[in-house]
Amino acid sequence: MKVYPCGTRLTTKIGNVDGLVTGIKIEFKAVIYLVQYFTNDCFKAWEISEEEFVVSDGTKKKAIGFK
């Protein structure tokens, strides 16, 4: 399985919010990314799927798991 690693900078498709991947959660049929961003003088976090963002720093997916 390949995922974007923690530290990847991204922009959401809706709202154009810039954020940073800080966690990865693997569910039954989905990979969910925990993304943190800064707004109104505070940090916020939310979970989004890969279809909801574009990578803004050119980071490529990396393989995770055992061989």
Residue, then its C-alpha position, 0 to 999 in steps of 0.5 A: m500500500k502506498v500513502y502520502p507520508c506525514g509532513t506532506r503539505l497539501t491544499t484542500k479542493i474545497g476552500n483552498v486551505d493549506g495544511l500538513v499531514t500529521g497522521i495516517k489512519i487505515e480503515f477497511k476500504a479507505v486511507i484517512y489523513l489527519v491534517q492540521y492547519f493554522t487559522n484565526d491564531c489557533f491550530k485545527a485538525w481534521e480528517i480527510s480522504e485523498e480525494e479531497f486534497v491536492v499535494s502542494d509540495g510535490t511529495k510522492k506516495k511511499a510504500i508502507g507495511f511489511k514485505 
